[in-house]
Every structure is written in structure tokens, then in C-alpha cells.
Amino acid sequence: MIRTVERDRCPGLLRPYHTVDGNMVRLRLPGGFVQADQVLAVSKLAAEYANSEIQITSRNNLQVRALPEPVPAPFVRGAFATGLMPSPAHERIRTVVCSPLTSIAPVNADLSGVVRELDAAIIADPELPNLPGRFLFVLDDGSGDVLGEAFDLGYQARPDGRGVVFVGGCPDAREIDAPDAVATLIELAHRFLNVAESGEKPAWHVRELANPETLLDGIGREIDFQRPGSERPLPYGAVAGAAVVGVPLGLLTLRQAEVLQRVAADCSEGQLVFTPWRGVVIPGAADRLEELAAAGLMTRPESVWMTLTACYGKPCNNAQVDTRAIAEEVAAEHPAPFQRLVHISGCDRVCGEPGGEHLGLIAPADAASVLTVVDR
């Protein structure tokens, strides 16, 4: 039924990711911007048809895992109705990370409008569905917080109506006029497509090209620019009048989604911003931290969850260990942040691994072995 009734309406959702623990559907949140009602709707779908949790990815997207085969038609209709699938044909390439506070406390410019413009330009372009599924656009408002991501195409706002564009895999930078940001990024995406299959094997990322710097030929003005070498996660707690909360292991429960919806309805007209560090920003909610903490969300910057991540782990059949159980035990024994970011992977595929500098541990035996390595 799902293949005959739904094919023309939302073909993108008929191509779920097939994982060892069942089907997975990923919903894109360009820039992390979303309404709390939409998140709650997804959470209710996960509770009814999947494993009762939403997974937040390191690129501020949402995943619903452990869906049956075939994916139930009511789930497809419900996911499409959230409004998070405006273009099924482009579903797998609308990954845009942006400075999470850009609409609340921008440094050089508020890039929330640029996020919307870029997403609309991607959706309007019939060629861009050919981009690889992990292709990443990064927009930095001048805070330097997201340029440490392993991006394909990047932009940073500068003062006085200027901006800088970058491509993954090379240090070169080009200064452009801020109003040209979206058109320039779309042009660079097309240039990548034109050369992505010119090597011995197709390139999935700009950094895999033999000469990625050539994508910038003729773009803007050459400048010397030192971009940040690592990510700068937002601390949990009250920031610029907003509540910044962490979701342990990026697994959001229905109860937590309900609390986020209630607080956002009171404080931000329902607006939420998901971060690339598996956190959530609720504008204007700095005085609601206690309520958010009671739902199991992290609200204190001295939490180990600021520096501890893990892949999905079991029930994934590739996972050799239960990464979540190990991470939770680590957190219980070491509640303070580590000196460096630590990621626990269940196998050598290292799913969910952070893009910046970190200590990666593959299939550690237990929490004690993690702590032994981290404390060296």
C-alpha cells in the first residue's frame, strides 16, 4: 500500500535508510531551526511506530530509528505532515549547520535569513539532489563556533556587509559581499558536482577532490584568513537570555519533547534551535532551567555530557558493545567534564563521531577502561 499510494506524494520518505536495527528516517532541520510542535509531532510518531525516542545527530538533524519494514503508511503521512519534508526529492542533501545563537545574539550578522534562503535555493535546484547524502553546508555568524565542523562548503559573516567562503580540504578563503553568500554557495555546489566523478572513484566530499582549491577559482577576492581548527560547543545553562540544554547521548524522549514544547510555547513563540552538539536552545527561557532539568535535560556546564558522546550502539548489530550503557556508567562515575571531547563507538565504522578534535574509543570493554584511557 505504501508503495502505490504514497509514491507520487512524498517519494523521499519512501527511501528510508536501511539499518541493522530496522528502517531509519532522517528529518532535516536546516540551521537547527524548528518549531517545538513539529518536534513533538515527530516524537509522538516515534513512540507509536518506532522505539519511542528521537535521535539528534551531530548535524542538528532528527532521526527516527527501528521502524518496521515496510515503513507504515500512517508514519509516512505523519512525518510528511510535520512540514519538515518540504521537498522529498532533496531530503538527503539539505544538511545546513549554523551558529545556534545567530538569531539571538549574533556576532557579525544574523544568519537565520541566510539559512532559509539557502534551503529554498537548494530545494529550487533540480541538480542538487545529486549531491552526496553527507554533503554539509556550514554558516558561521562570526563566532567561530561551527567552522571546526568537517564541512564541504562554509561561509562566515564578517563586519560591514562582508563574508568569507571556504571549501573543505584546503585553507584558502575568498571574501565576498554578504548578499552574494547563497548564490556563491550554490555555485560552488554545482562546481563540485561537475568534478566529483573525475577521479579514480567518485568523491563524496569536497576534501576528497585532488585539488579542492580549484573550486574557488574566480570567486571573490583572495584573502589571508585563519579559521578555527575545532568546534566551540555552547555551554549548558543560561546564555543570552536563552536556555541551552543538553540531551544525553542525543536521545530525546516523548516526555522531554513535551516539556520543550511547553516551555517554548511560553517563552519563544514555539521556536527551538537544535545544535550540532546534540543540544537545544530555547530563546527567552533562561529562567526555566529547573523545569527542563527535571525532565532529564542537562542544564549545567559542569556536566560530563558536555564532553561525552557515543554512537547508537546496540541494538545495532554492528556494535560490539552497548555504548549507551557504558556512557551512562561513565557519566555516573565521572560527572564532571573531561579535559577533551570523548566519543565511544561500538565498531570501527565510528558512526556519530564528532567532526572536531576528540578522543575516539572503539568498542571499549566497560566504563573502567574508558576512564583509564581518558585519565592518562
C-alpha positions as CSV (number, residue, x, y, z in Angstrom):
1,M,0.0,0.0,0.0
2,I,2.7,2.5,0.9
3,R,4.5,1.9,-2.4
4,T,1.4,2.6,-4.6
5,V,-0.5,5.2,-2.6
6,E,2.4,7.4,-1.3
7,R,4.9,7.2,-4.2
8,D,4.0,10.4,-6.0
9,R,3.3,12.5,-2.9
10,C,6.5,12.0,-1.0
11,P,9.0,9.7,-2.7
12,G,11.9,10.9,-0.5
13,L,10.2,9.3,2.6
14,L,9.9,6.1,0.7
15,R,13.6,5.8,0.6
16,P,14.4,5.2,4.3
17,Y,17.9,4.4,5.5
18,H,18.1,0.6,6.0
19,T,20.0,-0.1,9.2
20,V,20.6,-3.3,11.1
21,D,18.0,-2.4,13.7
22,G,15.3,-1.6,11.2
23,N,14.5,1.3,8.9
24,M,15.5,4.8,9.8
25,V,14.1,8.1,8.6
26,R,16.0,11.3,8.9
27,L,14.3,14.7,9.1
28,R,16.5,17.7,8.2
29,L,16.5,20.9,10.3
30,P,18.5,23.5,8.2
31,G,20.4,25.6,10.7
32,G,18.7,23.7,13.5
33,F,15.7,25.9,13.4
34,V,12.4,24.2,14.2
35,Q,9.1,24.7,15.9
36,A,8.5,22.7,19.1
37,D,5.1,21.5,17.8
38,Q,7.0,19.8,14.9
39,V,9.4,18.1,17.3
40,L,6.6,16.9,19.5
41,A,4.7,15.5,16.4
42,V,7.9,13.5,15.4
43,S,8.3,12.3,19.0
44,K,4.7,11.0,19.1
45,L,5.3,9.2,15.8
46,A,8.4,7.6,17.2
47,A,6.5,6.5,20.3
48,E,3.8,4.9,18.2
49,Y,5.8,3.3,15.3
50,A,9.4,3.0,16.4
51,N,11.5,2.9,19.6
52,S,10.0,5.8,21.5
53,E,12.9,8.2,21.1
54,I,14.2,10.7,18.6
55,Q,17.9,10.7,17.9
56,I,19.6,14.1,17.5
57,T,22.5,13.9,15.1
58,S,25.8,15.8,15.2
59,R,24.5,17.9,12.3
60,N,21.3,19.0,14.2
61,N,19.0,16.7,12.3
62,L,16.5,14.3,13.8
63,Q,16.4,10.5,13.2
64,V,13.6,8.0,14.0
65,R,15.1,4.5,14.2
66,A,13.8,1.0,14.5
67,L,10.9,1.5,12.1
68,P,9.4,-1.7,10.6
69,E,9.7,-2.9,7.1
70,P,7.8,-1.6,5.2
71,V,7.6,1.8,6.9
72,P,3.9,2.1,7.9
73,A,1.9,4.4,5.7
74,P,0.5,6.4,8.7
75,F,4.0,7.1,9.8
76,V,4.9,8.4,6.3
77,R,1.8,10.6,6.2
78,G,2.5,11.9,9.7
79,A,6.2,12.6,9.0
80,F,5.3,14.5,5.8
81,A,2.6,16.5,7.7
82,T,5.2,17.9,10.1
83,G,6.4,20.2,7.4
84,L,9.9,19.0,7.8
85,M,9.9,17.4,4.4
86,P,9.1,20.4,2.1
87,S,10.9,18.7,-0.9
88,P,11.1,14.9,-0.8
89,A,13.5,14.9,-3.8
90,H,16.0,17.0,-1.8
91,E,15.5,15.2,1.5
92,R,19.0,13.7,1.7
93,I,21.1,16.8,0.9
94,R,19.5,19.6,3.0
95,T,22.2,19.5,5.8
96,V,23.0,23.0,6.9
97,V,24.7,23.8,10.2
98,C,24.6,27.3,11.5
99,S,25.8,29.2,14.6
100,P,23.0,28.3,17.1
101,L,22.7,31.8,18.7
102,T,22.7,33.7,15.4
103,S,19.1,34.8,15.8
104,I,19.5,35.5,19.5
105,A,23.0,37.1,19.9
106,P,24.6,37.4,16.5
107,V,28.3,38.3,16.4
108,N,28.7,39.9,12.9
109,A,25.3,39.1,11.4
110,D,22.1,37.2,12.0
111,L,22.3,34.3,9.5
112,S,18.9,32.9,10.1
113,G,17.6,34.5,7.0
114,V,20.6,33.2,5.0
115,V,19.7,29.7,6.3
116,R,16.2,30.0,4.9
117,E,17.4,31.5,1.6
118,L,20.0,28.7,1.2
119,D,17.5,26.0,1.9
120,A,15.0,27.5,-0.5
121,A,17.7,27.7,-3.2
122,I,18.7,24.1,-2.7
123,I,15.1,22.9,-3.0
124,A,14.5,25.0,-6.1
125,D,17.6,23.5,-7.8
126,P,16.8,20.3,-9.8
127,E,20.5,19.3,-10.0
128,L,21.4,19.4,-6.3
129,P,19.7,16.1,-5.3
130,N,22.7,14.6,-7.0
131,L,24.9,15.8,-4.1
132,P,26.1,13.1,-1.7
133,G,23.9,12.5,1.3
134,R,26.5,13.6,3.8
135,F,27.3,16.9,2.0
136,L,27.5,19.7,4.6
137,F,27.0,23.4,4.4
138,V,28.2,25.4,7.4
139,L,27.2,29.0,8.1
140,D,29.1,30.9,10.9
141,D,27.9,34.3,12.2
142,G,31.4,35.3,13.2
143,S,31.5,33.4,16.5
144,G,33.8,30.7,15.1
145,D,31.7,28.1,16.8
146,V,30.9,25.8,13.8
147,L,33.8,26.3,11.4
148,G,35.6,23.4,13.1
149,E,33.0,21.0,11.5
150,A,34.2,18.8,8.7
151,F,32.2,20.8,6.2
152,D,32.1,20.7,2.4
153,L,31.2,24.4,1.9
154,G,31.5,27.1,4.5
155,Y,30.6,30.7,5.0
156,Q,31.5,33.2,7.8
157,A,29.9,36.6,8.2
158,R,32.3,39.5,8.7
159,P,31.6,43.1,9.8
160,D,30.5,45.8,7.3
161,G,28.4,43.6,5.0
162,R,31.2,41.2,4.0
163,G,31.7,37.5,4.2
164,V,34.2,34.7,3.6
165,V,33.7,31.4,1.8
166,F,35.7,28.2,2.2
167,V,35.8,24.8,0.8
168,G,36.6,21.6,2.7
169,G,40.1,20.2,2.4
170,C,42.1,23.5,1.9
171,P,42.9,26.6,3.9
172,D,42.1,29.0,1.0
173,A,39.5,31.7,1.6
174,R,37.6,34.2,-0.6
175,E,36.0,37.4,0.6
176,I,32.6,38.2,-1.0
177,D,29.7,40.6,-0.4
178,A,27.3,39.2,2.1
179,P,24.3,39.4,-0.2
180,D,26.1,37.0,-2.6
181,A,26.5,34.3,0.0
182,V,23.8,31.9,-1.1
183,A,24.4,32.3,-4.8
184,T,28.1,31.6,-4.2
185,L,27.5,28.5,-2.2
186,I,25.1,27.2,-4.8
187,E,27.6,27.9,-7.5
188,L,30.3,26.0,-5.5
189,A,28.0,23.1,-5.0
190,H,27.5,22.9,-8.8
191,R,31.2,23.1,-9.4
192,F,31.7,20.1,-7.0
193,L,29.1,18.1,-8.9
194,N,30.9,18.8,-12.2
195,V,34.2,17.3,-10.9
196,A,33.1,14.8,-8.3
197,E,33.4,11.8,-10.6
198,S,36.6,12.9,-12.4
199,G,38.9,10.9,-10.1
200,E,39.6,7.2,-9.8
201,K,36.5,6.9,-7.6
202,P,33.6,9.3,-7.0
203,A,34.2,12.0,-4.3
204,W,31.6,12.1,-1.5
205,H,33.1,15.2,0.0
206,V,34.9,18.3,-1.3
207,R,38.0,17.4,0.7
208,E,38.3,14.1,-1.3
209,L,38.9,16.0,-4.5
210,A,42.5,16.0,-5.8
211,N,42.5,19.9,-5.9
212,P,39.6,21.2,-3.9
213,E,41.0,24.8,-4.0
214,T,40.2,25.0,-7.7
215,L,36.5,25.2,-6.9
216,L,37.3,28.8,-5.7
217,D,38.8,29.9,-9.0
218,G,37.3,33.3,-9.9
219,I,35.3,33.5,-6.7
220,G,35.5,36.8,-4.7
221,R,38.8,38.2,-3.5
222,E,41.7,36.2,-2.2
223,I,42.5,37.0,1.5
224,D,44.5,35.5,4.3
225,F,42.2,34.1,6.9
226,Q,42.8,31.8,9.8
227,R,39.6,29.9,10.6
228,P,39.1,28.0,13.9
229,G,40.5,24.5,14.0
230,S,37.9,23.0,16.3
231,E,34.3,23.3,17.3
232,R,33.2,25.5,20.2
233,P,30.1,23.9,21.8
234,L,27.7,26.1,23.6
235,P,27.8,25.6,27.4
236,Y,24.6,24.4,29.0
237,G,22.7,26.8,31.1
238,A,21.5,30.4,30.6
239,V,23.1,32.1,27.6
240,A,22.0,35.4,26.2
241,G,18.6,35.0,27.9
242,A,18.1,31.6,26.4
243,A,18.1,28.2,28.0
244,V,20.8,25.9,26.4
245,V,20.2,22.3,27.4
246,G,21.9,19.1,26.5
247,V,20.2,15.8,25.5
248,P,22.3,12.9,26.9
249,L,23.5,10.8,24.0
250,G,21.2,12.8,21.8
251,L,18.2,10.6,22.6
252,L,15.1,12.7,23.1
253,T,12.2,11.2,24.9
254,L,8.5,12.0,24.4
255,R,8.3,13.5,27.9
256,Q,11.3,15.7,27.1
257,A,9.7,16.8,23.8
258,E,6.5,17.7,25.7
259,V,8.4,19.8,28.2
260,L,10.3,21.6,25.4
261,Q,7.0,22.3,23.7
262,R,5.5,23.7,26.8
263,V,8.5,26.0,27.7
264,A,8.9,27.1,24.1
265,A,5.2,28.0,23.8
266,D,5.6,30.2,26.9
267,C,9.0,31.8,26.0
268,S,9.8,31.8,22.3
269,E,6.5,31.5,20.4
270,G,7.4,27.8,20.0
271,Q,10.8,28.3,18.4
272,L,13.6,25.9,19.2
273,V,17.2,25.7,17.8
274,F,18.9,22.3,17.7
275,T,22.7,22.5,17.9
276,P,25.4,20.3,16.3
277,W,26.4,19.2,19.8
278,R,23.1,17.4,20.4
279,G,21.7,20.2,22.4
280,V,18.7,22.5,22.2
281,V,18.4,26.3,22.6
282,I,15.1,27.7,23.8
283,P,15.1,31.5,23.3
284,G,13.9,33.6,26.3
285,A,13.8,30.5,28.6
286,A,16.8,31.2,30.9
287,D,14.5,31.2,34.0
288,R,13.0,27.8,33.1
289,L,16.2,25.7,33.6
290,E,14.9,23.9,36.7
291,E,11.8,22.7,34.9
292,L,14.0,21.5,32.0
293,A,16.4,19.7,34.3
294,A,13.5,17.9,36.0
295,A,12.8,16.3,32.5
296,G,16.3,14.9,32.4
297,L,17.8,17.5,30.2
298,M,21.3,18.8,31.0
299,T,21.4,22.4,32.2
300,R,24.8,22.8,34.0
301,P,28.0,23.5,32.1
302,E,30.0,21.3,34.5
303,S,28.2,18.2,33.2
304,V,30.3,15.4,31.7
305,W,27.8,15.3,28.9
306,M,29.4,18.5,27.6
307,T,32.4,16.3,26.6
308,L,31.0,12.7,26.2
309,T,29.2,11.3,23.2
310,A,28.5,7.8,21.8
311,C,27.2,6.1,18.8
312,Y,23.8,4.5,18.8
313,G,25.3,1.1,19.8
314,K,23.2,-1.9,20.5
315,P,20.6,-2.9,19.2
316,C,22.7,-2.1,16.1
317,N,24.1,-5.5,15.1
318,N,27.4,-3.9,14.1
319,A,28.0,-2.7,17.6
320,Q,30.3,-4.9,19.6
321,V,29.3,-3.3,22.9
322,D,26.4,-1.4,24.4
323,T,27.8,2.0,24.0
324,R,25.0,3.8,25.7
325,A,25.2,1.7,28.9
326,I,28.9,2.2,29.0
327,A,28.5,6.0,28.5
328,E,25.8,6.2,31.2
329,E,28.1,4.3,33.7
330,V,31.0,6.6,32.8
331,A,28.8,9.7,33.5
332,A,27.7,8.2,36.8
333,E,31.3,7.7,37.9
334,H,32.7,10.9,36.4
335,P,30.0,13.6,36.4
336,A,32.5,16.4,35.7
337,P,33.5,17.3,32.2
338,F,36.6,15.7,30.7
339,Q,39.6,17.8,29.5
340,R,38.8,16.8,26.0
341,L,35.9,15.5,24.0
342,V,35.4,11.7,24.2
343,H,33.4,9.6,21.7
344,I,32.6,6.0,22.3
345,S,32.0,3.9,19.1
346,G,30.6,0.4,19.0
347,C,32.6,-0.6,16.0
348,D,35.2,0.7,13.5
349,R,32.5,2.5,11.5
350,V,32.6,5.2,14.2
351,C,29.1,6.4,13.4
352,G,28.2,9.8,15.0
353,E,31.8,10.7,15.6
354,P,32.3,14.4,16.2
355,G,33.9,16.5,13.5
356,G,36.4,18.4,15.6
357,E,39.4,17.2,17.8
358,H,38.4,14.4,20.1
359,L,39.4,11.1,21.7
360,G,37.7,8.2,19.9
361,L,37.4,4.9,21.6
362,I,36.2,1.9,19.6
363,A,34.3,-0.9,21.5
364,P,35.8,-0.3,25.0
365,A,35.1,-3.2,27.3
366,D,33.5,-1.2,30.0
367,A,33.3,2.2,31.8
368,A,36.5,1.5,33.7
369,S,38.5,1.0,30.5
370,V,37.2,4.3,29.2
371,L,38.1,6.2,32.3
372,T,41.6,4.6,32.3
373,V,42.3,5.9,28.8
374,V,40.8,9.3,29.4
375,D,42.7,9.9,32.6
376,R,46.1,9.1,31.1
